[in-house]
Amino acid sequence: GNSVTQMEGPVTLSEEAFLTINCTYTATGYPSLFWYVQYPGEGLQLLLKATKADDKGSNKGFEATYRKETTSFHLEKGSVQVSDSAVYFCALYNAGGTSYGKLTFGQGTILTVHP
Amino acid sequence: SAVISQKPSRDICQRGTSLTIQCQVDSQVTMMFWYRQQPGQSLTLIATANQGSEATYESGFVIDKFPISRPNLTFSTLTVSNMSPEDSSIYLCSGRMGWTSTDTQYFGPGTRLTVL
């Protein structure tokens, strides 16, 4: 079946530090990969996505590259801000098999950025 | 894109009672889902809400506990029945436009439920 594994948190950084949140996946076929962000007290928002191997998703200074050879989709940002403090979820969508139509989420990584 | 709203945004309920959560999407979506997010946890899919027919439940979730309706392409309700403190969670409604892997899935802001 499908699964997503994220690096354990919480992650605490100072403002302007470099961010990496690791995400690896297990899936058959050719899934699409997503990063969602959940700010305090809010629902999930799509941050970025990549639908095929070697695609790079980017948004708001965040980037992630779909690496099929390492089954990874690590989230990076060159300089984080206090406003980036949130929970980040890596997710996978596989249109085939028994997971048809369903997103599979990682466990989430809490990011706290201090001034 | 789609904007999803939920009502209520939060509620505090007594053990043994039931709460119905409403989900409204501002455009027609092909698929609608209900998720549960327990404190500090990831999202767990409860069921897929099917228009005009019974919802499809995931393992561990049953219709008697979580009845779901979806009368049209933009609206769904989830009822949490005979509540216990273990049902305290955030309940999230979600929708996606299509079935392909390129379609985006959108989420509502969630309903924060506390059961005393």
Chai-1 contact restraints between the chains, C-beta under 6 A:
chainA,res_idxA,chainB,res_idxB,connection_type,confidence,min_distance_angstrom,max_distance_angstrom,comment,restraint_id
A,S32,B,S101,contact,1.0,0.0,6.0,A-B,restraint_1
A,E42,B,P109,contact,1.0,0.0,6.0,A-B,restraint_2
A,G43,B,L92,contact,1.0,0.0,6.0,A-B,restraint_3
A,G43,B,F107,contact,1.0,0.0,6.0,A-B,restraint_4
A,G43,B,G108,contact,1.0,0.0,6.0,A-B,restraint_5
A,G43,B,P109,contact,1.0,0.0,6.0,A-B,restraint_6
A,G43,B,G110,contact,1.0,0.0,6.0,A-B,restraint_7
A,L44,B,F107,contact,1.0,0.0,6.0,A-B,restraint_8
A,L46,B,T104,contact,1.0,0.0,6.0,A-B,restraint_9
A,T51,B,S101,contact,1.0,0.0,6.0,A-B,restraint_10
A,T51,B,T102,contact,1.0,0.0,6.0,A-B,restraint_11
A,Y93,B,S101,contact,1.0,0.0,6.0,A-B,restraint_12
A,A95,B,S101,contact,1.0,0.0,6.0,A-B,restraint_13
A,G101,B,M31,contact,1.0,0.0,6.0,A-B,restraint_14
A,G101,B,W99,contact,1.0,0.0,6.0,A-B,restraint_15
A,L103,B,Q105,contact,1.0,0.0,6.0,A-B,restraint_16
A,F105,B,S42,contact,1.0,0.0,6.0,A-B,restraint_17
A,F105,B,L43,contact,1.0,0.0,6.0,A-B,restraint_18
A,Q107,B,S42,contact,1.0,0.0,6.0,A-B,restraint_19
A,G108,B,S42,contact,1.0,0.0,6.0,A-B,restraint_20
